[in-house]
Amino acid sequence: MLQTSYRSPLDFSWERLEGAENSLTRIAGTVENLRWAANHATADADEAASEAFAAKAAETRATFKECMDDDFNTAGAMGAVFGFVTECNQYLEQAGDAVDKAAVLAAADTLVELLDTFGVELPEPKVELPLGLLGVAAGLVAYAGDDVDEAAAKILELAPMPVPPRTGTWQTPSATSSRTWV
């Protein structure tokens, strides 16, 4: 919808809706990656690369504003956002663990702010779990048959876990089945 002019008829299709969902997922993933990189930077950032990246953020804001001031050109504004997402991903790839914490956090905030202009909220980021907790969650998955995200959520919430009945014998898994109580 945001990639169509308000003067044009809306061309709805399930494929376009799915494409919009994929685009939102891509942007949310980039924001999450930017924040993760800021929290896990271990080396000193290259000042020239950081300044160039910060300039791209300012340029994106200016382009976004120009597009919106130009007869509410949402397609152009979203083009600026997608271009900046690409720039963010390239910066993260090139910088590795030597990102400029302030620059990547500002970039993440820029993306969130620009999407908020349209009332688009990004999904909440996934909680980063400690390695030990992931091991416990994986064990619960093997034991209870949940998926890893559900098992981790149960651990974090300290919710009671459903336990399979302990009657019968433990069946060794085969190549086509998982462990189950018989």
C-alpha positions as CSV (number, residue, x, y, z in Angstrom):
1,M,0.0,0.0,0.0
2,L,2.9,2.4,0.8
3,Q,4.5,1.7,-2.5
4,T,1.4,3.0,-4.4
5,S,0.5,6.6,-4.9
6,Y,-2.5,7.8,-3.0
7,R,-3.9,9.0,-6.4
8,S,-3.8,5.5,-7.9
9,P,-6.2,2.7,-7.2
10,L,-5.0,0.1,-4.7
11,D,-4.0,-3.2,-6.4
12,F,-4.5,-5.8,-3.7
13,S,-3.3,-9.3,-4.0
14,W,-2.2,-12.0,-1.6
15,E,1.3,-12.0,-3.3
16,R,1.7,-8.3,-2.7
17,L,0.6,-8.7,0.9
18,E,3.1,-11.5,1.4
19,G,5.8,-9.3,-0.2
20,A,5.0,-6.5,2.2
21,E,5.3,-8.9,5.1
22,N,8.7,-10.1,3.8
23,S,9.9,-6.5,3.5
24,L,8.8,-5.7,7.0
25,T,10.7,-8.9,8.2
26,R,13.8,-7.7,6.4
27,I,13.7,-4.3,7.9
28,A,13.0,-5.7,11.4
29,G,15.9,-8.1,11.0
30,T,18.2,-5.3,10.1
31,V,17.2,-3.2,13.1
32,E,17.7,-6.3,15.3
33,N,21.1,-6.9,13.7
34,L,22.2,-3.2,14.2
35,R,21.2,-3.3,17.9
36,W,22.9,-6.7,18.4
37,A,26.1,-5.4,16.7
38,A,26.1,-2.4,19.0
39,N,25.9,-4.6,22.1
40,H,28.6,-7.0,20.9
41,A,31.2,-4.8,19.3
42,T,34.6,-5.8,20.5
43,A,37.0,-3.9,18.3
44,D,37.6,-0.2,17.6
45,A,35.5,1.2,14.8
46,D,37.0,2.7,11.7
47,E,36.3,6.4,12.0
48,A,36.0,7.1,8.3
49,A,33.6,4.3,7.7
50,S,31.6,5.3,10.8
51,E,31.3,8.9,9.6
52,A,30.3,7.8,6.1
53,F,27.7,5.5,7.6
54,A,26.3,8.3,9.8
55,A,26.2,10.5,6.7
56,K,24.1,7.9,4.9
57,A,21.6,8.0,7.8
58,A,21.3,11.7,7.5
59,E,21.0,11.5,3.7
60,T,18.2,8.9,4.1
61,R,16.3,11.1,6.4
62,A,16.6,14.0,4.0
63,T,15.5,11.9,1.0
64,F,12.6,10.5,3.0
65,K,11.5,14.0,3.9
66,E,11.8,15.3,0.3
67,C,9.7,12.4,-1.0
68,M,7.0,12.9,1.6
69,D,7.0,16.7,0.8
70,D,6.7,15.9,-2.9
71,D,3.0,15.1,-3.0
72,F,3.1,12.4,-0.3
73,N,5.4,10.2,-2.4
74,T,5.3,7.2,-0.1
75,A,6.8,4.9,-2.8
76,G,9.9,7.1,-3.0
77,A,10.1,7.4,0.8
78,M,10.0,3.6,1.2
79,G,12.6,3.3,-1.6
80,A,14.9,5.5,0.6
81,V,14.2,3.2,3.6
82,F,15.0,0.1,1.6
83,G,18.1,1.7,0.2
84,F,19.3,2.5,3.8
85,V,18.5,-1.1,4.9
86,T,20.9,-2.2,2.2
87,E,23.5,0.3,3.4
88,C,23.1,-0.9,7.0
89,N,23.6,-4.5,6.0
90,Q,26.7,-3.6,4.0
91,Y,28.2,-1.6,6.9
92,L,27.6,-4.5,9.3
93,E,29.2,-6.9,7.0
94,Q,32.3,-4.7,6.3
95,A,32.7,-3.6,9.9
96,G,32.4,-7.0,11.5
97,D,32.9,-6.7,15.3
98,A,34.3,-3.2,14.9
99,V,31.1,-1.2,14.5
100,D,30.6,2.3,15.9
101,K,28.1,1.7,18.6
102,A,26.5,5.2,18.4
103,A,26.2,5.1,14.6
104,V,24.5,1.7,14.5
105,L,22.1,2.5,17.3
106,A,21.3,5.8,15.5
107,A,20.7,3.9,12.3
108,A,18.4,1.5,14.0
109,D,16.5,4.4,15.6
110,T,16.3,6.1,12.1
111,L,14.6,3.1,10.6
112,V,12.2,2.8,13.4
113,E,11.4,6.5,13.3
114,L,10.8,6.6,9.5
115,L,8.5,3.6,9.7
116,D,6.7,5.1,12.6
117,T,5.8,8.0,10.3
118,F,3.5,5.6,8.5
119,G,2.3,4.0,11.8
120,V,4.3,0.8,11.1
121,E,5.6,-0.8,14.2
122,L,8.3,-3.4,14.0
123,P,7.8,-6.7,15.9
124,E,9.5,-7.0,19.2
125,P,13.1,-8.4,18.9
126,K,13.8,-11.9,19.9
127,V,15.3,-12.3,23.4
128,E,18.9,-13.4,23.2
129,L,19.2,-16.4,25.4
130,P,22.3,-17.5,27.2
131,L,24.0,-20.6,25.8
132,G,23.2,-22.7,28.8
133,L,19.5,-21.9,28.5
134,L,19.5,-22.8,24.9
135,G,20.9,-26.2,25.8
136,V,18.1,-26.7,28.3
137,A,15.5,-25.6,25.8
138,A,16.9,-28.0,23.2
139,G,16.7,-30.8,25.7
140,L,13.0,-29.9,26.4
141,V,12.3,-30.0,22.7
142,A,13.7,-33.5,22.5
143,Y,11.8,-34.5,25.6
144,A,8.4,-32.8,25.2
145,G,8.2,-32.2,21.4
146,D,7.9,-28.4,21.5
147,D,9.8,-26.1,19.2
148,V,12.8,-24.3,20.6
149,D,11.1,-20.9,20.8
150,E,8.2,-22.3,22.8
151,A,10.5,-24.2,25.1
152,A,12.6,-21.2,25.8
153,A,9.5,-19.1,26.4
154,K,8.3,-21.6,28.9
155,I,11.6,-21.5,30.7
156,L,11.7,-17.7,30.7
157,E,8.2,-17.4,32.0
158,L,8.7,-20.2,34.5
159,A,5.4,-21.7,33.4
160,P,4.6,-25.2,34.3
161,M,5.8,-27.6,31.5
162,P,3.5,-30.3,30.3
163,V,5.2,-33.6,31.2
164,P,4.4,-36.8,29.3
165,P,3.1,-39.6,31.4
166,R,5.8,-41.8,32.9
167,T,4.2,-45.1,32.3
168,G,5.4,-47.5,29.8
169,T,8.9,-47.7,28.3
170,W,11.1,-45.2,26.6
171,Q,11.3,-45.9,22.9
172,T,14.6,-45.3,21.3
173,P,14.2,-43.0,18.3
174,S,14.6,-44.3,14.8
175,A,15.6,-42.5,11.7
176,T,11.9,-41.5,11.1
177,S,10.6,-40.9,14.6
178,S,11.4,-38.9,17.7
179,R,11.6,-40.1,21.2
180,T,8.2,-40.9,22.7
181,W,6.7,-42.7,25.6
182,V,4.9,-45.9,24.6
